[in-house]
């Protein structure tokens, strides 16, 4: 699967979990999952390349408490994995 296809699937999964996904120029300093203003967000850093942004999404999805509440395709499921199992 291509990076852009996987990115699109990951964004759709995040939105299904109730997150809004924003792309902002963060200069490599930040990114990931947070909550403010009564909304849940995932920020992707536009200063990073697509693979690095995809990794930000993977980290955010893998650590999300809602992770197992939505169905994901086999490729996205394998990509996201389960960080709790690694801990």
Residue pairs with C-beta under 8 A, 6 or more apart in sequence:
1 75
3 50
3 51
3 54
4 50
6 54
6 75
6 76
6 79
7 50
7 53
7 54
7 57
9 72
9 73
9 75
9 76
10 54
10 57
10 58
10 61
10 76
10 79
10 80
11 21
11 57
13 61
13 70
13 72
13 76
13 80
14 21
14 42
14 57
14 60
14 61
14 64
15 21
16 70
17 40
17 61
17 64
17 66
17 67
17 69
17 70
18 40
18 66
19 33
19 40
19 41
19 42
19 60
19 64
20 39
20 40
20 41
20 42
21 41
21 42
21 43
21 44
21 57
22 41
22 42
22 43
22 44
23 43
23 44
23 46
23 53
24 43
24 44
24 45
24 46
25 45
25 46
25 47
26 43
26 45
26 46
26 47
27 45
27 47
28 45
28 47
28 48
29 45
30 43
30 45
31 43
31 44
31 45
31 48
31 53
31 56
32 42
32 43
32 56
32 59
32 60
33 40
33 41
33 42
33 59
33 60
33 63
33 64
34 40
34 41
34 42
34 43
35 41
42 56
42 57
42 60
43 56
44 53
44 56
44 57
45 52
45 53
45 56
46 53
48 56
58 79
58 80
58 81
59 83
61 67
61 80
62 80
62 81
62 82
62 83
63 83
67 80
67 82
72 80
